[in-house]
Amino acid sequence: LIVAEDVHWFDPSTMELLTSLAADADGRLLLVITGRDGPWREKDWPAEIFELAPLTDEQSDALIDALHPDITAAQRAAIRSRCDGVPFYLEHVIAELKAGGPDTRVPEALYEPLLARLPMHAGGLPVLEAAAVIGRNGDLALLRAVVGGPSGQIDDVVTTLVGARVLELVGTDGWRFRHELFREVGAEIAPPSLHRELHARAATALDKTASEAEPDWPVVAGHYDSALRFAEAVEAYRKASLAARRRAAAPEAIAYLTSALHQLDRCAEGPARDRREIAIRLERGFLLSATQGTWSGEGVRDYERCLALAGGGDHEDELLTTLMSLI
């Protein structure tokens, strides 16, 4: 029995040896070869091919239970999403979790093998960094907008990434990372300043498409947040709330307004911020009152905060609006 693993990494001399062994097969030798899809396999090998598919969710759960039976439901779902049914990834991510590491860190045992598969040349790195910031998937138009530069060069890099089995194409103009762990490694490569700049470009590019088709405003807000552009994140969450209200999804709209207030807390203090807070709290107070009752829940506290803000400065219009809302 001879086992040759990961032959996609083998040098030409070792591949010649395998070819010689396969050619001399006489029934007394079992040659087991594993490797990714690629040009390494000779067509005339007397071999039986087994295509190994990723584990299903049920199979992944069985492996997770065997390795870490005390895991929570949220951690289980996150591990399945990150590992995509690859047992090697599952084992190391769970080992990292059991060792007390953070849930979102790429395990050290996986980092270098994953990094080795990424094209790190000068043209490939910007595309990889931008794709990692955009998310697990996206479209080519957005990727070109975030990277900048000639579209043809970007498309060539995408083709290289697809060939390296880092990305895969979706439809005619979409792409996705083959594994979430690839995206996580790619996101760690960019320095913090570039990371913020890429998030800002992604948010701006998505914002510009609003005149043609409404973007996913929570995603836009998340990019602005990561870019430390908190005022723009506030407006994106308000637009997300408005879109949710159009769908009659009041709890979702309330959640987005709450996120907008969290972002507003990180903006510079002053009358302009107070006016924006009053507007957001009046809207959230109305939704809370409509869903929880006029004098129950958090709606009353929003109106009380608006009274305090409007009564403490030059906000006569806001004070009148607050009083009318209370009435």
C-alpha positions as CSV (number, residue, x, y, z in Angstrom):
1,L,0.0,0.0,0.0
2,I,1.3,3.5,-1.0
3,V,-0.6,6.6,0.1
4,A,0.2,9.9,-1.7
5,E,-1.6,12.8,-0.1
6,D,-2.1,16.4,-1.5
7,V,-0.4,15.6,-4.8
8,H,-1.4,19.0,-6.2
9,W,1.7,20.2,-4.2
10,F,4.0,17.5,-5.6
11,D,7.1,18.4,-7.6
12,P,7.6,17.0,-11.2
13,S,10.1,14.3,-10.1
14,T,7.7,12.9,-7.5
15,M,4.8,13.0,-10.0
16,E,7.0,11.0,-12.4
17,L,7.5,8.4,-9.7
18,L,3.7,8.1,-9.2
19,T,3.2,7.8,-12.9
20,S,5.7,5.0,-13.1
21,L,4.1,3.2,-10.2
22,A,0.7,3.5,-11.8
23,A,2.0,2.3,-15.2
24,D,3.5,-0.8,-13.6
25,A,0.4,-1.8,-11.7
26,D,0.2,-5.6,-11.7
27,G,-2.5,-6.3,-9.0
28,R,-0.1,-6.4,-6.1
29,L,0.0,-2.7,-5.2
30,L,-2.8,-0.4,-3.9
31,L,-1.9,3.2,-4.7
32,V,-4.2,5.7,-2.9
33,I,-3.8,9.3,-4.2
34,T,-5.6,12.4,-2.8
35,G,-5.5,15.9,-4.3
36,R,-7.6,18.8,-5.5
37,D,-8.9,19.1,-9.0
38,G,-6.1,20.0,-11.4
39,P,-3.9,18.9,-14.3
40,W,-1.8,16.6,-12.2
41,R,-3.9,13.4,-12.9
42,E,-2.8,11.5,-15.9
43,K,-5.7,10.3,-18.1
44,D,-4.1,6.8,-18.7
45,W,-3.8,5.9,-15.0
46,P,-5.7,2.7,-14.3
47,A,-7.5,4.5,-11.5
48,E,-11.0,4.7,-10.0
49,I,-12.0,8.2,-9.1
50,F,-13.9,9.2,-6.0
51,E,-15.2,12.7,-5.8
52,L,-15.3,13.8,-2.2
53,A,-18.1,16.2,-1.5
54,P,-18.2,18.5,1.6
55,L,-20.0,17.1,4.7
56,T,-23.7,17.9,4.9
57,D,-25.0,19.9,7.8
58,E,-26.1,16.7,9.5
59,Q,-22.7,15.1,9.0
60,S,-21.0,18.3,10.2
61,D,-23.2,18.3,13.4
62,A,-22.2,14.7,14.0
63,L,-18.5,15.6,13.8
64,I,-19.0,18.7,16.0
65,D,-20.8,16.6,18.6
66,A,-18.0,14.1,18.7
67,L,-15.4,16.8,19.1
68,H,-17.2,19.3,21.4
69,P,-20.6,18.0,22.7
70,D,-21.1,21.0,25.0
71,I,-21.1,23.6,22.2
72,T,-24.0,26.1,22.0
73,A,-26.4,26.3,19.1
74,A,-25.1,29.7,18.1
75,Q,-21.5,28.4,18.1
76,R,-22.5,25.3,16.1
77,A,-24.2,27.5,13.4
78,A,-21.2,29.8,13.2
79,I,-18.8,26.8,12.8
80,R,-20.9,25.3,10.1
81,S,-20.9,28.6,8.2
82,R,-17.2,29.2,8.5
83,C,-16.0,25.6,7.7
84,D,-18.4,24.7,4.8
85,G,-18.3,21.0,5.6
86,V,-14.6,20.6,5.4
87,P,-13.6,18.1,8.2
88,F,-10.0,19.5,8.4
89,Y,-11.4,23.0,9.0
90,L,-14.0,21.8,11.5
91,E,-11.4,20.0,13.6
92,H,-9.1,22.9,13.9
93,V,-11.8,25.6,14.4
94,I,-13.3,23.5,17.2
95,A,-9.9,22.9,18.7
96,E,-9.3,26.6,18.8
97,L,-12.7,27.1,20.5
98,K,-11.9,24.5,23.1
99,A,-8.6,26.1,23.8
100,G,-10.3,29.3,24.7
101,G,-9.5,31.3,21.5
102,P,-12.0,33.8,20.1
103,D,-14.8,32.5,17.9
104,T,-13.8,34.6,14.9
105,R,-10.0,34.0,14.8
106,V,-8.5,31.8,12.1
107,P,-6.8,28.9,13.9
108,E,-3.0,29.0,13.7
109,A,-2.8,25.5,12.2
110,L,-5.0,26.7,9.3
111,Y,-3.6,30.2,8.7
112,E,-0.5,29.3,6.8
113,P,-2.1,26.6,4.6
114,L,-4.9,29.0,3.7
115,L,-2.5,31.9,3.1
116,A,-0.3,29.8,0.8
117,R,-3.3,29.4,-1.5
118,L,-3.9,33.2,-1.9
119,P,-2.2,35.0,-4.8
120,M,0.0,37.5,-3.0
121,H,1.5,39.2,-6.1
122,A,1.2,43.0,-6.5
123,G,-1.9,42.7,-8.8
124,G,-3.7,40.1,-6.8
125,L,-3.4,41.5,-3.3
126,P,-5.6,44.6,-3.8
127,V,-8.4,42.5,-5.3
128,L,-8.2,39.9,-2.6
129,E,-8.3,42.6,0.2
130,A,-11.2,44.4,-1.4
131,A,-13.2,41.1,-1.9
132,A,-12.6,40.2,1.7
133,V,-13.9,43.6,2.9
134,I,-17.0,43.3,0.7
135,G,-18.0,40.0,2.3
136,R,-18.5,36.4,1.5
137,N,-20.0,37.2,-1.9
138,G,-20.6,40.1,-4.2
139,D,-20.8,41.2,-7.8
140,L,-18.0,42.2,-10.1
141,A,-19.2,45.7,-10.6
142,L,-18.9,46.4,-6.8
143,L,-15.5,44.7,-6.7
144,R,-14.2,46.9,-9.6
145,A,-15.5,50.0,-7.8
146,V,-13.8,49.2,-4.5
147,V,-10.5,48.2,-6.1
148,G,-10.3,50.9,-8.7
149,G,-8.0,50.7,-11.8
150,P,-8.5,48.9,-15.1
151,S,-11.4,46.5,-15.1
152,G,-9.6,44.0,-17.3
153,Q,-6.8,43.6,-14.8
154,I,-9.3,43.0,-12.0
155,D,-11.2,40.4,-14.0
156,D,-7.9,38.7,-14.8
157,V,-7.1,38.5,-11.0
158,V,-10.6,37.1,-10.4
159,T,-9.9,34.4,-13.0
160,T,-6.7,33.6,-11.2
161,L,-8.5,33.4,-7.8
162,V,-11.1,31.1,-9.3
163,G,-8.3,28.9,-10.7
164,A,-6.7,28.7,-7.3
165,R,-10.1,27.6,-5.9
166,V,-10.3,30.7,-3.6
167,L,-13.3,32.2,-5.4
168,E,-16.0,30.7,-7.5
169,L,-18.2,32.5,-10.0
170,V,-21.9,32.9,-9.3
171,G,-24.1,33.6,-12.4
172,T,-22.8,36.0,-15.0
173,D,-21.4,38.7,-12.8
174,G,-21.2,37.4,-9.3
175,W,-18.5,35.8,-7.2
176,R,-18.2,34.2,-3.7
177,F,-15.4,33.0,-1.5
178,R,-15.2,29.2,-1.7
179,H,-14.7,29.1,2.0
180,E,-15.4,31.7,4.7
181,L,-12.0,31.1,6.2
182,F,-10.4,32.4,3.0
183,R,-12.3,35.6,3.4
184,E,-11.2,35.9,7.1
185,V,-7.5,35.4,6.1
186,G,-7.8,38.0,3.3
187,A,-9.4,40.5,5.7
188,E,-6.5,40.2,8.1
189,I,-3.9,41.1,5.4
190,A,-4.8,44.7,5.0
191,P,-3.5,47.2,7.6
192,P,-6.1,49.0,9.6
193,S,-5.9,52.3,7.6
194,L,-6.4,50.5,4.3
195,H,-9.1,48.3,5.9
196,R,-11.1,51.4,6.8
197,E,-10.5,52.9,3.4
198,L,-11.8,49.8,1.6
199,H,-14.9,49.8,3.8
200,A,-15.5,53.4,2.9
201,R,-15.2,52.7,-0.8
202,A,-17.6,49.8,-0.5
203,A,-20.2,51.9,1.4
204,T,-19.9,54.8,-1.1
205,A,-20.2,52.4,-4.1
206,L,-23.3,50.8,-2.7
207,D,-24.8,54.2,-1.7
208,K,-24.4,55.4,-5.3
209,T,-26.6,52.6,-6.6
210,A,-29.6,53.8,-4.5
211,S,-30.9,55.8,-7.4
212,E,-31.1,52.6,-9.6
213,A,-31.9,49.9,-7.0
214,E,-32.2,50.1,-3.2
215,P,-29.1,48.6,-1.6
216,D,-29.0,46.5,1.5
217,W,-28.9,49.4,3.9
218,P,-27.7,47.5,7.0
219,V,-24.8,46.3,4.9
220,V,-24.0,49.8,3.9
221,A,-24.2,50.9,7.5
222,G,-21.9,48.2,8.6
223,H,-19.3,49.3,6.0
224,Y,-19.6,53.0,7.2
225,D,-19.2,51.8,10.8
226,S,-16.0,49.8,9.9
227,A,-14.8,52.9,8.1
228,L,-15.3,55.0,11.3
229,R,-17.8,57.2,9.4
230,F,-20.4,57.2,12.0
231,A,-22.6,60.0,10.7
232,E,-23.1,58.2,7.4
233,A,-23.8,55.0,9.3
234,V,-26.6,56.8,11.2
235,E,-28.3,57.8,7.9
236,A,-27.8,54.3,6.5
237,Y,-29.6,52.7,9.5
238,R,-32.4,55.3,9.2
239,K,-32.9,54.3,5.6
240,A,-32.8,50.6,6.6
241,S,-35.6,51.4,9.1
242,L,-37.6,53.2,6.5
243,A,-37.3,50.2,4.1
244,A,-38.4,47.9,7.0
245,R,-41.4,50.1,7.7
246,R,-42.4,49.8,4.0
247,R,-42.5,46.0,4.5
248,A,-44.6,46.4,7.7
249,A,-41.6,45.0,9.7
250,A,-42.0,47.3,12.7
251,P,-39.6,45.3,15.1
252,E,-36.9,45.3,12.4
253,A,-37.4,49.0,11.9
254,I,-37.1,49.7,15.6
255,A,-33.9,47.6,15.8
256,Y,-32.3,49.7,13.0
257,L,-33.2,53.0,14.7
258,T,-31.6,51.6,17.9
259,S,-28.5,50.9,15.9
260,A,-28.6,54.4,14.5
261,L,-28.7,55.8,18.0
262,H,-25.6,53.7,19.0
263,Q,-23.8,55.1,16.0
264,L,-24.9,58.6,16.9
265,D,-23.4,58.3,20.3
266,R,-20.0,58.1,18.6
267,C,-20.5,61.4,16.7
268,A,-19.3,64.7,17.9
269,E,-21.5,66.4,20.4
270,G,-23.4,69.6,19.5
271,P,-26.8,71.0,18.5
272,A,-26.7,69.2,15.1
273,R,-26.3,65.8,16.9
274,D,-29.1,66.7,19.3
275,R,-31.5,67.5,16.5
276,R,-30.7,64.2,14.8
277,E,-31.2,62.3,18.1
278,I,-34.6,63.9,18.6
279,A,-35.7,63.0,15.1
280,I,-34.6,59.4,15.5
281,R,-36.1,59.0,19.0
282,L,-39.4,60.5,17.9
283,E,-39.6,58.0,15.1
284,R,-38.6,55.1,17.3
285,G,-41.0,56.3,20.0
286,F,-43.9,56.3,17.5
287,L,-43.1,52.8,16.4
288,L,-42.7,51.5,20.0
289,S,-46.0,53.1,21.0
290,A,-47.7,51.6,18.0
291,T,-46.3,48.1,18.8
292,Q,-46.2,48.0,22.6
293,G,-49.0,50.4,23.6
294,T,-49.1,54.2,24.1
295,W,-47.8,54.3,27.7
296,S,-45.9,51.0,27.9
297,G,-42.4,49.9,26.8
298,E,-39.6,52.2,25.8
299,G,-41.6,54.7,23.7
300,V,-42.3,56.9,26.7
301,R,-38.5,57.1,27.6
302,D,-37.8,58.2,24.0
303,Y,-40.3,61.1,24.3
304,E,-38.9,62.0,27.7
305,R,-35.3,62.1,26.2
306,C,-36.6,64.3,23.4
307,L,-38.2,66.7,25.9
308,A,-34.9,67.0,27.8
309,L,-32.9,67.6,24.6
310,A,-35.4,70.1,23.0
311,G,-35.8,72.0,26.3
312,G,-32.1,72.5,26.8
313,G,-31.2,74.4,23.7
314,D,-32.3,76.3,20.7
315,H,-34.7,73.6,19.5
316,E,-38.1,75.2,19.4
317,D,-39.3,73.3,16.3
318,E,-38.2,70.0,17.8
319,L,-39.9,70.8,21.1
320,L,-43.2,71.6,19.4
321,T,-42.9,68.3,17.4
322,T,-42.2,66.4,20.6
323,L,-45.2,67.9,22.4
324,M,-47.5,67.2,19.4
325,S,-46.2,63.6,19.4
326,L,-47.0,63.2,23.1
327,I,-50.5,64.7,22.6
